[in-house]
Structures are given as structure tokens and as C-alpha cells.
Amino acid sequence: MLKVTAGLVSALFVFITTGKFFEDEPKIKFVNPPELTITQIAGPSLVPSPACLAVAPNGEVYVGVDMIGSLGKDPGKGRIVKLIDSNNDGTIDKHTDFAVVDNPRGIVINGDKVFVLHTTFSKETKLATGMDLVVFEDKDHDGVADGPAQPLIQNFSNTKYIQERGTDHATNGIRMGIDGWIYVGVGDFGFYNAVDRSGKKLTMLGGGVVRVRPDGTGMEVFIHGTRNVYDVTIDPFMNIFTRENTNDGGGWNIRFSHYIQSGEYGYPLLFQHFTDEMLPALVDVGGGSGTGNLFMDEPNWPAKYNKVPMMADWGRSMLYIHRVTPDGASFTQKDEEFIKLPQITDLDVDGSGRLFMSAWDGAGYNGSPSKGYVVRVVPNDWKYKAFPDVAKLNEKKLGELLKSASAVARQTASQELLTRNPKKAADVALKIASDVEIILEGRAAGVFTYAQIVGEKGIEKLVALSKDPKIREFALRCLADRPEWAAKAPIEPFLAGLSDADPRVQAQAIIGLGRIGNPAAIAELLKTKVPASFVAPAKGVAEGPHATPNSAIIPAHLAVKALVALNATDACVAAIGTENSTLALWALRYMYNDKAVDGLIAAYKNTNDAKLKSQLLTNLSRLYRQEAPYDASWWWGTRPDSHGPFYKAITWSASPRIGDLLKAEWTKADAAGKQVFVDLNERHRMQIPEFGVEEKPIAANEPKVDLEKIKNQKGQVGKSSIEDVLLAVIKLEGDPSKGRALFTQQGCIACHSLDKGEKLKGPFMGQIGSIMTREQIAESILKPSASISQGFATVMIEAKGKKSYMGFVTEETAERVVLRDIGGNVYTVKSSDILSRKEMEQSMMPAGLANALSYEELASLVTFLSKQKK
């Protein structure tokens, strides 16, 4: 029999009046910038576990509900929820389930079309089958997708590892630029044989950014070498920024980066020992977990918070502003805390300046039906201004929107013009692009819109626009933007751009020359100066400057990429020993063909220059092996071997010739000379037995700690419920000096390191205070299996010889796996000996290690850990 209570009566009343059986938790009081008003508009009864969101220009909010989370694997728990505030008072008064999708990871709204990136599952097996970028339509405007999604890109992640792990390193956020491309953040699962709507196939090892046209054609890699980009932000001039990380277990450090087309950003194979070959990030800000982001460019926002990248960090529960300052072809930055929101996942802004943000708020790695919400943020003096129905505007009115101070207005007008009479729309866009009196953001929007409307028919006009120094960069970008018309673009504007006074124009000219494919550009590209900062980290240096701005390296880096794209082997070989030798040799590192190898060998035999001989040996040893073709049957894991320059290296047809030369030189060398070959053998992973191999030392076994004895003691903590312990610990300040002693006494030191200089064991604690709250730290100690740190699941390995190992992976290469068990013992297992490998559901850290402590002692341990923010 149901017992009638006041609470039940209240719940029934809520159900009758609102259609929801339980009211959302009380509205949260936000304490944030005084110029802004923050209001919760929807809680978990509508939008549990919100992983992403997007906002239409009129303020309709589309929220990606994801109750699978990053590590869950069961389908049927996701959807896109549409929220409507009909009278614009900050309260949601209507909602619909727009579409059913699992693991929504990104949403873009474009008129009646809603683009969604999500995981797909088999109805029969219930197993993940991959990830797709799809488009839904709602032409009848009833808030529900008209029918099934139309796929734009399929197989857009690594199916094997989505099935095994979930989507934690899969393909993530999407955003459309003013150039009309949809840019997609790809995690380092990478993908194999992704196929777009035209049938084009693409494979990518590791992470980066891929872009595609809204019709599902033109899929291509934009940049490469990232770990786990969750989202991209794009400014009015097509600068792309992200907040992503470089490791798992070493602090989960976050890098804020500016992405330049064709650039290589180094994870995981270059960012430690080959930083001369990559474009560095703008800053390493320490521990965290970057998620959604937005470039705010709305005129009714306070100037101090406008025209800036806003970057969410789930791990730090903070929305950051990164204030960027031009520096050559890139930027420098200064970051600052902006809005605190528990485990913020995404943000977007509408045409009236309403910013919407989603909070995961403790929904865990597997999602939760009772956690998460969405907030609205507006300036205190904000007044609602209806966004026009662009479908009802003529081309002249759309032109007014295209040159406005609002990024949302410009983007919306641009896309609407693409649907209109091409002649009228092109005339409007070209007039705006040519108008020197309007803001540069508007002119840029005009250039990009014009190029999309007219395509290759606009080459002549774009060449004319490239003569205007204010918009030269954008005109050059458009001339080389699409492969189908780039080959028809004249080379002269790009060659002129190489000597432009603006380094951004220089960079765009180099990128364009690599894309239009005219070999006449090779000689000029080879003249690109290589700065003194082109220096590899010295032997023994743990990590090169992968997050130190270096705008001087950008032209040379891009020129190397262009030379490789142009197959400039002959010219690069001919340049060896000339004033352009350094750039040529840099490019030849990536040219795996007989002409390159034969040319390097001939140059070596024909020179007596000791420095050049050394450079040639370096190049040849680099070309001895190459990265194996990627087939998606493997992944390097959350803690990959980042030695570089290869992960899974193989020899190729020219390897024997290179090996013969190197071994012949080895036999002639004295002891010091032989060490050069030993160093090259180790650095480039040649595995030539004659040279020997300097193996990195594996961490020594740790002093044994009797964890069973510790966990079986019963103090105040061991005699209390976890709820009582948490309540007590949060109220107690604790003594961090006592906490440091307890870190050793309670056995934490057996599996955790505090300093970056120490060999990594289990989850790194040196930055835990910048990632978790005191309450989260306490819960992790008391319930270690409740939220296992990603990258530190306990692994059970069965190997040949009836051997078994259990521990967490501290290092992994294509040839071996290194594990550390709970006692600190270290084991190395050959990959070829592994018969089975399984992640355990329980943490290797036993529960009860804090049982013997008093509340005060546990509070001291928690306080000590919360102060670890290195």
C-alpha cells in the first residue's frame, strides 16, 4: 500500500501542474562576475548528464543528453532535448525530445538543419558500431526531427576501442566556421576508413581536427597531433583555438593552442623529444580537462568579456577566458578564471547575447539520470531583442546582418545567403567584402560568403580582393580552400604573399601553395628561412618546449608541409648543401621514396663537411623506419610511449640500403664516433643490433607496504558511514603537514607520486588539487572503485607460459607493456606473449586504507592532497 505523505502530495501537485513527477532540485545560487546574471533554466528531469549543447539564433537550446558518459557502453540512454523559453523570461516553458541518439558529442544548428556527432550501436548486438556525423531536419518546426538522420561521415572513430572503453578518446565536438566548413575535434582513438557522403575515405592515426562541408563532402584533415580535443572555437578571422591535453597520469596537463591549417601539434610522438618538428601550444596551464568552448563576439556583452575565446574545463569546473595577443602568424595568451560551474561541458550563445552553459555536475564517467543542468548567463543590463526570421529577409537585409557586430548574425546571414539566388547573393557578399568602411569582421564574412556562393567562378574576383592588404589573407585562403577549384587558382597572388609585410598573409600564402599543387612554387618555398629556434631537445631532456609560443618557426614548419604535399623530392635533394639546405633536409625527413634516400646517400659520400655529414646521417637514420599503416586494430592507450618519432615502426624497401651505409660508417668510427650511432639508433628506434640499444631504465620496485594491515585497522573512519565521514571531513580544515606524513604512513606513496621528476606509478597526485574538490578527493579515498581515474583501470594480463599479471599500465609501446602491481612490483610483458588483456571493474586500490584514521587525520590527508597544484 502506498503511504501518503506531504512529500508525495507535493510531488503529485508538481506532476499535475508541470507534467514532471519530481521537481528539479532548488535553483543554484551562482557567485560569479558581478556584471553578469546567471540562472539555472533546466535540471536533470529535463537534461540529465548534458554532454554538449548548441543554441539557435532565436534562443532555442538543443542539449545533448548522454547517460552513457565517457566510459559507459549500454545504448538507449541518449537524446537531443530542445528547450524553449517562449516569453524570454529565463524559464523554460516548453521542451521536446528532438531526436534519439547515443553519446551526443557535438551539435551545430543551421536553419532547419541540426548536425549531430554521436556514437552508433547495433540493434541486434547492442555493441557500438562507430561514430557518425549526421544531419536532422525539422521543416515543420514542431521541435521533433522530421525523420531519420542523414549520415554525412560514417566510421568516424575506432569501433574496437569504443566497444572496449567507451567514447573517452573518441571523436568529439563540432562547430561551423564563417567559411562554411564544419570543424570536428577528433580524439586520439583516430579513425580508419571514415567515409563522407561523396564516398571519399580517410584514415587518421591519433587525434586532430577534421573538417567537412555541410553537404557531407570534402572531408579532410585540418591539423594533426592532438590528444583528446573535445571542441574547437573559431573566431571571425578563422583562427581556431582549443584547450586540450597531452598526457594521462602525468597530471593531465592542459594546453591552450592556436591551430594553423596543415600544422603538426606533436602528440604523442613529437611533444617530448622532437619539439623542433611541431607547432607548440601557446601555454601549458597544468592539470585539468578541456571541454566545450566558444569565441564570444556579441556587441551587447561587456567589453571586458567580449572578443575572447571562452574555454571550458570540466576537470577544474571553470570557464576560462584566454586573452590572445597577435604574435607573428599566431598569438601569445593570458588566461584568467571567469565563471565557475561544476564540471562544465559546453557553451553557446544566441543572437540576442544569451550565453547558455551545461554542467555535468558529478554525473560520473557513466552518466547519471539525477545529475546535470543548463544555465543562462546574460549581462545585468541585458534586454531581449528578437532575432529576425532570416527566411523572410531579402538579400539587402541579409547583407546588413552579414556586416553586423554580432558573430551569430554574420554566421546566420552567410548561410541563408547560400540558399538564395546566386547572382543577387554574390553581389551582396562581394559588395560587403569590398567596402573599406565597415568592420573587418564583416568584410571577412563577405569574402568567405562570396567564395562559397560562386566557387571557382569567383577566382578572378578573389584575386582582385587579394590586392587589398586588409583582406588579402582571407582572399588567399578562399582561393585555395576547395580542392576542386584550388588547382585552377593562379600562383602569382600566393608568390606575392610570401614577401608580404603581414606574417599572417605569409603563412596563408605558404599553406595555399601547398594546396593548389603547382610545382612552380617549390623553388620559392625552399627559400623560407629556418629560425635559430629550430633545435631538437638535447639528449636526456625529458620534455622539449611543446607549449612555449614560437611564432618564428611557423613559416618554415608550413613550408615543409607544403613541400611534402608537392612531392618536392628532387628539389630538396638538389638543395642539400646550399643556403636552403636546412629546410630541405627537414622536409626530406618525411619523404619515403628511393629518390630521397639515394640523394641523401650520394650527398653524404660527396661531402667532406663534418656538420653536413652529421645532418645527413640524422636524416638517413630517421628514414630507416617509418610508421606502420594504421588499421584500427590497436591504440596506444592513455599512457602511450611518447619517445617518438614513431609508435609502431616498420622497415621499408630502402631500409637495407640505409642500414648498409650506417653500418659501414660504424665500422670506421672510433669510440666517440660509435656513440653517435648508438644515440641515433635509440633516438630513431632503428633497432640495428650492431649499434646496441640504450634501454630506458624501468622503475625499480617500491618498498613494500602492508596494505592489508592498514585497511583492517578500525579507527573513527572505519566505524562510520561514508556519508558521515564526508560531512565531517568537509567541515574540518585539517593540517596539511600531518597529511603529508599520512600520505606515506597509509601506503599512498606505493602507488602515487607527487613530483613530476618521479617515475610515474599510479594516478599522479602532484596536481590533484587543481582537478578535484576536497569532497571528490575524500570520496576517491573512501570509495576507490566508484570513479577510477581514466588510464588507471586495473588490467589483468594472461601471457604465454601460464603467466598472469595484474596491475596498472605505466608504459606501453608496440612491443611491450609495463605494469606496476599494488605492492610496487614492476613487470614487463612482451606484446607478442600476451594471450588476453582485460580491464577490471574494481580499482586496484583496496577500500579501507583510511579505516584507522580519525576524522581529523583524514581531513589532513585530504587537505594536503587538495594543495597539490603543481
N, C-alpha and C positions, 0 to 999 in steps of 0.2 A: 504494500500500500504506500502511495506517495504521501509523504508528510508535508503539509502545507506550512510554509514559513514566510516571514516577512520578505526574506530574500527571494523566494520563489515567486511571490506575488509581484515584487518589483521586476523580476525577470520577465514574467508574463506580460506585465504592462509594457515593458520595452519592446517585446516581440509584437504586441498588438499595434503599437504606435509607430514602430520603425521597421518591422519585418525582420529584425535581428533578435535572436533569442537571448543573447547576452550583450550587454553594452560594453563598448571598448573601455579599457582602463581609463582613469581620470586623465584629463589633458595634462601634459607635462609642462611645467614652468621652465622656460628657457632663459638662461642668463648669458647673453652674447653681446655683440656690438650695439651700443646704445642708439645708433641711428636706424636700427632695423627692428621690425616686429616679426617674431617667429611664432607660428601657430600650428599645432598638430591638427591635421584635417582628416586623417584616416588611420585606424588602428588595425590590429590583427584580425578582427572579424571580417574586414574587407580585404586587407592586403598583407597577410602574414608572409614573413620571410621575403621581403621585396629585394630582389637582386639587381633590378635596373628599372629605369623609367624614362619616359620621353613625354614632352608636352607639345600639343598642337599650338599654333599661334593664338588661337582663341581661348586657351587656358584649359582645354580638356587634357587630363592627365592619363597616360597609359602606363600601368605599373606591371612589371614582370614578377609575378608571384612564383617563388621557387622553393617548394618544400622538399626538394631532393637535396639542395645545397651543393657544396663542392665535392663532398665525398659519398653522398648517397647514391644508390643505384636502382631504386624502385620507381617505375614510371607511374604516371597518372596523378601527379601531385603539383602540376604547374598550370598556369594560365596567364593571360593578359587581361587585367581588370581596367576598365575605363571609368574614371572618376569625373563627375561633372558638378561644378558649383554654379547652378543656374543663375542665381542673383548676385554672384560675385562678392559674397559677404564672408568668405573664408570657411564656409561649412559645406561639406559635400552633401548634396540633396538627391543625387541620382548616381547610380552606378550600374554597369553591365559587365558580364563576362564576355569580353570581346572575342577571345579565341582561346582554345585549349592547346597548350604547348608545354613540353617539359624543359626544365633548365633554361628558361629565357635568360639570355646573357647580354642582349643589346636590342634597342628599339629605335627606329627612326620614323618620324611622321612626315609624310609628303602628300598634302592634299587628302584625297580619299584613300591613299595607299599607306599601309603600315608595314614597314620592313622589320623583320624579327630574326635574330640569330638564336638558335636553340638546338638542344640535343634531340635526336630521333631514336625511337625504340621500335622493336619488332612486336607486333600484336601477339604473335604466336609464342615467342620465347621470352618476351619481356626484357630482353637484353638490348643495350644501346647498340644502334647501328651506325652512329656517326653524328655529325652536326651539319645542319643546313642553314643557309641564309635564304629566307623566304619572304614573299610579299603577300599580304592580305589586302582585300579591298572592301570598302563599306560605302558603296554607291548610293544606297537608300538611306544612309545616315541614321540607322536605328541603333547604333552602338554595338552591333554584332557583325563580325566578318561575314561577307556575303556567301562565302563557300570555302572550300579547302584552299590552303596556301599554295601559291605557285613557287616552286623552288628556283632560286637564282644561282646558288652554288651548293653543290652536294658533296658529301665526303670531306667536309671542311674541318676534320680533325683526325686524330688517331683512334680508330674504333677499339683496337685492342686495349688501350690504356684507359679509355673512357669506361669500358666494361670492368676493368680491374680496379680502377681507382676512383672513378667519377670524373667530374669536369674541372678539377682543381688547376690543371695546367693546360686546359683546352683553349678553344677559340672564344673570344670574349666580346667586348663592346664594339658598337658600330656608330659612326657619325658621318653625316654628309657635309662636304665642304662646299664653298661657294663655286667651286669648279665643277660641281655636279657629280663627283665621284663619291661612292660610299667607302669609307676607310674602316678597316677591320683590324682590331688588335688580336694577334694570334699568339697564344701561349706556346711554351717550348715543347709540347707534345708534337707540334708541327702538323703536317698532313701529307697524305700520299694520294696522288691522282684525284685531287679535288677537280670537279668538272663544272664549268659555268654553262650558261644557257645556250651558248653557241657550240658547245662540245669541246671547248678548249680545256686541256688538262694541265695541272700544275702540282708539283711536289715541293715541299719545303721542309728541310731538316732544321729543327729548332724554331724559335719564335721570331716575330717581326710584325710588320704591318703590311697587309694586302689590300688592294683596292679593286673595285668593280663598278661598272656603270649601273644605274638603276634598272636597266632592262636585263641585267644579268650577263652582260658581255664585257669583254676587255679585261678579264681578271689578270692581275699581275702583282708581283712583289714590289712594294714601295721601298721598304728598308728591311734589313735583316740583322739578327744578332741580339735579340732581347730575350728575357727570361719568361715573364708572365704578364704581359701588358693586358690590363683589364679594360681600358678605354683610351681613346685619343681625344685631345681637344684641338680645335683648329681655329686660328684667328682669321680676320678678314683678308689677310695677305697670304693665306695658305701656309703659315708656319704651324707645324704640328708639334705638340708637346705631350709628354706622358710622365707619369710618376710610377715607375716600375722597379723591380728589384733584381739583384744579381746573385743571390745565394739562398740556401736553405740550411739553417743550422749555424751559420756564421754570423747571425744577427739579423738575417732577413733585411739587409740594408736596402734602403730606397734610393734610387737615382732619379733625379728630375732631368729630363732630356729634351733637346730640340732635335727633331728628325728631319734630315735633309734627303731628298729623293736619291736613291741608289746607295745610300750610306750603309756601312757595316758598323754595328754597335757592340760587337765583341763577345756576347755571352754564348756559351761558356768557354770558348776556346781561345779567345784573344785578350780578355779583360784583365788577365793577371800578368802574363809573360810576353805578350805580343801587342802591347798597347800602342806601339807606333803604327800599327796597321789598321786601327779602328778610329772612329769618331767618338770622342769621350762625351760623357754626360756633362751637364752643367754643374751638378753638385751631388755629393753623397750626403744625405741628411740623417743617416743612421737607421735604426730599426723601424719597421712599420710594414704596411701592406696597402699599396696604392690600389684604388678602385676607380669610380667614375670621375669625370671631370668636365669642365666647361670653360670656354673663353667668354667672359662676361663683357658684352658690348651693347648696353642698353642705356639710352640717354636719361632716363628718369632715375637711375641709380646714383648714389653719392659718388662724386668724382674719385674719392679715395678708394672706392671698391669697384671702379669701372675700368674697362680696357685692361683686364688682367686675367691670366689663367687661374681658375679656381680648381684645386686638385683635392679630391677626397682621399683619406687614408683610413681604411677600415681598422687596421691594427691600432692606430692611435686615436680612433674615434674623433677625428678632427678634419675640418675642411680648411685647407691651406690656400693662401694666396702666394704666388710666386711672381714677384715684380721683376720683369725682364728688361734689360737694357741692351740695345744693339751693340754688337761687337763683331766687326767684320761681317761675314756672311751668317753669323749666328748671334748669340746673346751671352751675357752674364746674367745672374739672377740673385735675388734676395728673397728668402721665404719667410713667411710670418703666419702665425696661427690666426684663424679667422672665426670659424663657427664650430663649436663642439657639438657633436651629435654621435650617440652611441653606435659604433660600427657602421658608419655611413657607407652606403653602397653606390649612390648615383645622384645626379642633379641635372636639372634642365630649366630653361626659362621660357616664358611665353612672350607674346607680342606686346603685352602691357607692363612687362617688367616683373611679373611674379616668378620668383625662383622656387622650385619645388625640389625637395631632397628626400631620399629614402634612407631609413635606418634599419639595419639588420637586428640590432639591439639584443644580442645574446641568443639568436636563433640557432647557434651552433654550426658545425660543419655539415649537418644533415638536414638543416631547415627545421622549422617548428611552426605548428598551427597557432601558437599563442604568443608569438613574438614578432615585432616589427611594426613600423608605422611610416607615414609620409607627413612631412611638414611643408608649410608655405612660409616663405620669407619675403617681406616687402619693406621698402623704405618707410619710415614713420609717416612721411607726408604723401605716401602713395595714394593715388586716386585711380579707380578703374577707368580705362579708356578702351572702348570696344575696338577689337581688331577688325578691319574691313573684310568682307567676304570677297576675296580676290577674284573669284569666278565671275563676279558681277562688275568688275572694273574693266574699263577699256585700256588699251595699251599705253595711253598717255598717263593715266592714273597709276598704272603699274610702274611706269618709269619714275614717278615721284617716290614710290616706295623703294625702288631699286637704289636710289641715291640718298636714302634717309640715313639717320644716325643710328638706326636700330639694326643689329645683325639679323634678328629674326625677320624683320620686314624685308631686308635685302634678299635673304635666302628664299623667302616665300614668293616674292615678286619674281625672282630669277626663274624659279621652277615653273611658275604659272606662265611666264612669257614663252617657255618652251612648248606650251600647248597651243599657242596662238598662231595666226597667220605668219609664216616665217618672214616674209618681207617687212611687214609692219613691226614685228617684234625685233628683228635685227636692226632696223633703223633706229628704234628707241634705244636699244642697248649700245649701239655704236655712237650715238649722239652723247650719251652719258659718259662713255669711255673717253671721248674726245674733249669733254668740257673741262677746261682747266680751272674753272671757278668752283667746282664742287669738291667735297671732301674726298681724300684719296681712297677711303674705303668704298665709296660709291663708284669711283672710276674703276677700281679693281673689279667690282661686281659687274660693271658694264663690259669690261674686257672678257671676263670668264663667261658671261651670259652670251655675248655675241658669238664667241667661239663655239659654244655648244649648239647654238641655233643654226649656224651656217656651215660648220665643219670645214672641209678642205676648200670649199668655195670662198672662204673668208681669208685665205692665205695672203692675198695681196693687201687687204686692209690691215691685217695683223702686222705685216711687215711695215706698213706705214705707221701704225701705232708704236712699233718698236723704236721709232726715231724720237719719240717723246721720252726724255730721261725719267720722268716721274712714273711712267707705266711700262717702261722697257722690259723690266723683269717679268711682268705678267704676260706681256705680248709674246716674249720668247718662250715662256712656259707653255702657252697655248699652242704655239706653232709646233712644238714637239710633243704635245700632250697625248695624242692618239696615234698609235702605230699606223693606222690606215691612211693618215694623211701626213705624218711626220716625214716620211720618205720623199714627199713632194715639196717639202719646205726648202727654200733656198738656204745655202750655207752662209752667205755673206753677213746677215744680221748677227749670227752666232759668233763668227770670227771677230766681228767688230766688238761684240760683247766681252771678249776675252781681255781686252785692254780698257774696258770701261772703268771710270773712277769709282763706281759703286761695287764693292765686293759681292753684294747680293746678285747683281747683274752678272758679274764674272762667274759666280757659281752656277747660275741658271744657264749661262751660255755653255759651260762645260757639260752640264747634265744634258742639255739639248743636243749637243754634238754627239754624245754617246747614243742618243735615241734616234736621230734622223738617219744614222748609218752611212754617212758619206765618208769614204776613206780619205778624201782630201783634207779632212780635219786632223788627221793623225800627226802630221808634222808640227802643227801649231800646238796641239795638246802636249806633245813631248817637251815643249819649251816651258811648261808650267814649273815654277820654281818650287823646290822642296825646302821647307824651312829647317833651321837648325834643331827644331824640336822633334824632328823625325829621328828618334833614338830609341832603340829597344831597351827595356829594363835590363840592368846588369844581372849576371848570373847570381842566384841566391836571393834576389829581391822577391819578396812574397807577392807583391801586387803592384803593378805599374799604375800610372796616373789615369785611371779609366774614368774618373769623374772630376777632372780638372779642365775647365774650358781651354780650348786651344784652337781659336779661330784661324790661326795661321796655317794649320795643317789641312783645312777644308779644301782649298783648290786642288792641292796635289792629290789628296785622297779621291776626290771626284774625278780627276783626270785619269788616275789609274783605273777606276771603274769604267770610264768611257773607253780607254784604250783596250781593255779586255773585251768590252762589248763590241768593239770594232775589229776584233781579231787582228790586232796590230803587231803580230809576232815579228815579221820581217823588219819593220821599222824599229822596234825595240831592240832587236839583236844588233841592227846597224848602229844604234845609238850607244852601245856599250863602249865605255872608254872616252866618250865625248862629254861635252858640258851638260848633256841631258842624261848622262849615264845613271844617276841615282834614281830618277823617276822610271827610266826604262827597266832597270833591274827590279824595282819594286813591282812593276806590272808583270814582269816575267815570272814572278813567284807563283802566279795563278794560271800560267799558260801551259797546260799539259798537252804538248804536241812535240813531234820529232824535231821540227824546225827550231823550237825554243831550246831544247836540250842540246842539239848538235851545235847551235850557235853559241851557247854558253861554254860548252866543252872546247870549241875552237878558240874562243876568246881567251880561255884560261891557258891554253897551250901557246898562244901567240903573244902573251904579255909578260913583261918582267916587273910590272908594277905590283909591289907587295900588297898594297891596300886593295887594289882591284882584284888581285888573285884571291884575297880573303873574302871579298864580296861575292865573287863568282862561286867559291866553294860553298858559301852560305846558301846561295840560290840553288845550286845543284843538290845540296843535301835536303833542301826544302822540297824539291821536286821528286825526290827519290820515292816518296809515298804520297798518296792522295786519299781524301775522304772516300769511304765506300759509298756506292749508290744507296740512297735511303729507300727502304721498302716497308717501313712502318711496323716491322716485326719486333723492334726494340725501341727503347727510350733510355736516355742516360740517367733518369731518376732525378730526385730532388736535390741530391748532393753529388753532382757529376764530377768526374775527374776534369779539372779545368786547367790542366797543364798546357794544352794546346800543342801545335796548331790543328791537330786532328783529334777526333774521338775514336773513330773506328777506321784506322788507316789500312790501306792495302797497297801493294806494289802494282805497277802497270808496265806497259811494253818497254818503256825506256829505262826502267829501274836497273836492269843488268848493266847497261852502258854507264849509267851514273855510278853504280857500285864499283865497276871495274876501275874507273878513274880515281875514285876516292881511295880505294884500297891500294892502288899503285902509289898514290901520293903518301899514304900512311907508311908504306914500307921505307920510303926515303926520309921520313921525318925523324928528328931527334926526339928526346923525351918531351920537351916543351911542345914541339910540333904535334906529337901524337896526342897530347892532351886536347888540342884543338879539335881533333876528330872525335875524341871521347865526348867533348862538350856538344858538338854538332849532332852526334848520334843520340844523345839524351834529349837535346832541345827539340829536334825534329822527328824523334821517335822512329829512326830508321831501322833499329834492331839489327844492325850489322854485327855479327858476333865478334869479328876480329877487333872491333873498336872497344868492346866492353860496354857495359851499361851501368851508369851511376843510378842505382835504385834509390828512390826516396825512402828514408827510414820509416818503418811503420811504428806507430806509437807503442811505447813499452807498456807492459801490463801495469795496471794501477795497484797500489797497496790494497790488500783485501779488506773488505768491510763486512762485518757480520750483520747483514740486513735483517735476517730472521730474528736475531736477538733484539734489535732495535724496535722492529714493528710489533713484537709481542709484549713490550712493556706497556703498562696501562697507567697513564697519568690523567690529568684533568681532561685532555683532548680525547683520549681513548675511552673515557667513561661518558662522553656527551654525544648528543646527536649532532650531525653535521650542521643543521640549521642553527643550533645554539652556539656551536663553535664559531661559525661565520659571523653571527650577530655580535659575539663578544670580541672577536679579533678586529672587526671593522671599527669598533669603538675604542680599542686600545691603541695607543701610539706605538709602543714597543721601542726597544733600544737596538739600533742597527749594529752597534759594536757587538752586542750579545748575539745578534742574528748571524754575524759573520762567523763567530765561533761555532754556532749551532749548524751552520752550513757544512762544516767538516764533521762535527760530532754526530750528526744524524745521517751521515753517509751520502749527502748530496754530491760531495766532491768526487765520488766514484764515477758518476755519470755526467757531470756538468762542469764546464769550465766557465771562468768569469772574465778572463782576459783574452784578447784577440791573439796574443802571442802564443797561447797554449794550444796544444794539439786538440782539435775538436773531438768531443766524446759524444754525449747525447745533446739534447737541445741546449744551445748556448744561452747562458744566463746573464751575460755581460750587458745586454740591452733589454732585458725582460721588463724593466720598469717603464720603458717607452712603448711597450707593446700591450701590456696587460695592466689592469687596475689591481689594487690590493685585494679586492674581493675575488677577482679571477685567479690571482696567484694562489690565494688561500684555497680556493676550490680545487685547483690543479694539484696541490699537495695532498689534500684530503681525498680526492676522487681522481686519481691519475688516469683512469681509463675513460673518464667522461668526455675529455676533449684532448685526444692525443695530438701533439704537435705534428703538423704535416712534415714529412720527411723523417719521422722518428717512430713510426709504427714498428712493433716487434716483428722481425722476419724469421721464419723457420725455413732452413735450407736442408734438403736431403741431397747428399752427394755420393759419388761413387765410393766403393769400399765400405758401404754400410755406415757412412759417417753422417752425422746430423749436427747442425749448428743453430743456435738461437741467439739473436741479438739485434742491434740496430746497425744499419749500414753506415759506416763512417767514410768510406771511399768506394767508388765504383768506376771501373774502366771497361772497355770492351773485352779485356782479357781476364779480369779478376774482380772479386768482391771482397771487401774487408769489413768484418763485423766486430763489434765490441759487445760482450755479454754483460750482464748485470754485476758481475764480480770484477769487471775491468779487464778481463782477458780479451786479447785480440786474436782474431783468426783470419787468415787469407785463404780464399777458396777460388780455384781456377774456374772461370765461367764454363769451360768445356767439361768440368766434372759435375756440374750442378744437374741433378735429376729433377728436382722440383723446388719451387720457391713460393712461399705463401705468407701474406701479411696477416698477423694475428689480430684479433679484435680487441684483445686486452693489452694494456700498457705493460711493458717490461718492469716498470717501476711498481713495486708492490704497494698496496694500500696499507696504511697503518704505521708508516715511518714516523709520523708525528704523534703517535698514541701516547708516548711517555711524556710529552710536553705539557706544560701549563698553558693556559690561555695567553699569559704574558709572554712566555717563551715563543709560542707560535707567532704571536703578533710581532715579536722582534725579528724572527726569521723572515716574515712577510715584508716587514718594513725594510730590512736590509736588501732583499731582492727588488723591492719597488724602487730603490735608489740606484739600481744598476741601469744606467742610461748612457753607456759609453758610445 
